Amino acid sequence: MADELDPREAERVRRRDHDLEAERRTLMNPGMGKVFKQIQDSMAKAAGEPLPKSKRRRRPKP
């Protein structure tokens, strides 16, 4: 009985959990890999480490 929440409080907790989950899902959207790479590069630059080479091959422009 003591562990049960007031219905308003329970709804607030559900909304908070839903919002946190939405933030996590946002990182999985297409194009976020580029953002992740930019973050890693900026962190490596700040630490004074050499930046890793890109593994993606680019086609030469015709």
N, C-alpha and C positions, 0 to 999 in steps of 0.2 A: 504494500500500500504506500509506503513512504517513497518508493522509487517512481511512482506515477507522477506525471507532470500535468499541470493545468493545460487544458486544450489550447489556449492561446500560446503558451510557452512551447508546447510540443510543435505547433505550426511554425513558430519562429525558428526552432531548431531544424525542422525539415527544410525551410527556405534557406537557412545558412548552409546546410549540407548540400543542397541543390546548387547554390551559387558557387561553392568551392569545387564541386564536381564539374561545373560548366567551365571554370577557369582551366582545369586540367584538360578537358576535352578540346579547348581552344588551341592548345599547343599541338594537337594532332591534326589540325586543319592543313590542307595542301598549301605548300609555300612556306610553312613554318620551319622547314629544314634549313632554309636560307637564313632565317632569323637566328636559329640556333647556331649556325656556323659563324654568323657575324658576332654573336655574343662570345663564342669560344675564341675567335680571333682577337677581339678587343681585350679579353681577359689575358690571353697569351702576350699581347703587346704590352699591357700594363705590367706584366710580370717580367718583361724583358726577354722572353723566350722567342726563338725564331718561329715564324708562322709556318704551319704545315702546308705542303703543296696540295693543290686541289687534285682530286682523283678523277674528276670529270674531264672527258676529252671534248674539246670543242672542234666543230668542223670548220675548216677554213672557209672564209667567205668567197663565193665565186666571183 
